[in-house]
Amino acid sequence: MGNDELIALDRAHVWHPYGPMPGRTDPLVVESASGVRLRLAEPAEGRAELIDGMSSWWSAIHGYNHPVLNEAVRGQLDRMSHVMFGGLTHEPAVRLAARLVEITPEPLRHVFLSDSGSVSVEVAVKMCLQYWRSLGRPEKQRMLTWRGGYHGDTWQPMSVCDPQGGMHELWTGVLQRQVFVDAPPAAYEESYADLLRTEIGRHAHELAAVIVEPVVQGAGGMRFHDPEYLRVLREACDAHDVLLVFDEIATGFGRTGTLFAADQVGVSPDVMCVGKALTGGYLSMAATLCTSRVADGISQGEVPVLAHGPTFMGNPLASAVALASIDLLLSQDWQVEVKRIETGLREGLAPVAELPGVREVRVSGAIGVVQLDHPVDMAAATRAAVREGVWLRPFRDLIYTMPPYVTGDADLARICAAVGAAAAAG
Ligand SMILES: *Cc1c(COP(=O)(O)O)cnc(C)c1O
């Protein structure tokens, strides 16, 4: 199909993320992808290939078309691509669950596999509410979170996303009303820790759980905070009989420099969500892990089952490639690579801080963020990055990058230059 025809059909029929129908700008057509490069069907701004600065939204940590991951999918495809999970089981899902338990913080022990991050958050919330219901305390049914968060686009996740400035403002009044506290400051402040303690205590009687993204708040604003706050949350939750949920969908699998962000302070949640990089960006899959306390609570209740079961639960292809991706990650010195990218981003983005219109440049792990003092002109910023041969996807007042861990130093320098060009143009 020709490029023009494809774009015309796309405009006529295809909805894209966070877009109107039809979209206001034409998307670029990607023909194939390999390593850290996206190959375009037709050159844009004179570029036939773009270095991927986004890891396809945190997921493609090993880059594209990776021989090891391709082989994992192919091998599984020849055995079976899917089989229902009710009453049946299979080695890829069982091995994946066991592996996740092994690499995530103790005492997480049980794994619920689902199709996407948002669904894994739905399951996490359902687990927490049902736990308290089973214990005869159904009034504990609200969630507490801090502002500036993002947990997905289905209803429960939306209800704990930042209520302002986010994409879900429209639904105020329709969504379940959760308890919000101020967004965490970047550095540790005792007064903010006290606020967390006070609010958790004050609402404890109606709270099922606290849910947060540990260390890095992603799509809610790309903000970083001192991991010490996680310890404060853990202690306050324990003191007041409230469960703690960590949404590690963006931060999981090494992105912040530790395998999971919670590892930075050795704090364990009661429930934890992983997704995005779980399959190395190959297939859609997420998981909700919980402790035996939570699982036993649910399973000894009046309705002693967790009533959730996606059709494609535990999909064998996704499980097989997730296992391969985790093994591939852990078989290398991934910490060195993440550190190398962190250093490259710090050095490469430092000059961007001097540009007019730039409010702040911040880097944490393999994540680089430029915050402007105005909303970004998305079309102009994207075009400027493409002109530099780099794919970026800015939003709100943010131009940011989280490159695949396999990004070489020269490509990393080009990504940083493109972030600068986008900041100057946007
Ligand atoms: C992306 C994301 C989600 C939602 O995951 P989907 O797979 O897009 O549904 C939830 N929480 C966090 C922290 C995320 O970054």
The ligand as an ORCA input file, in Angstrom:
! r2SCAN-3c Opt
* xyz 0 1
  C       1.669      3.156     31.190
  C       1.317      3.075     32.605
  C       0.120      2.452     33.021
  C      -0.895      1.901     32.050
  O      -0.394      0.846     31.288
  P      -1.098      0.449     29.894
  O      -0.368     -0.774     29.461
  O      -0.884      1.628     28.984
  O      -2.528      0.218     30.186
  C      -0.125      2.381     34.377
  N       0.746      2.880     35.278
  C       1.901      3.465     34.917
  C       2.830      3.962     35.963
  C       2.214      3.595     33.568
  O       3.358      4.202     33.219
*
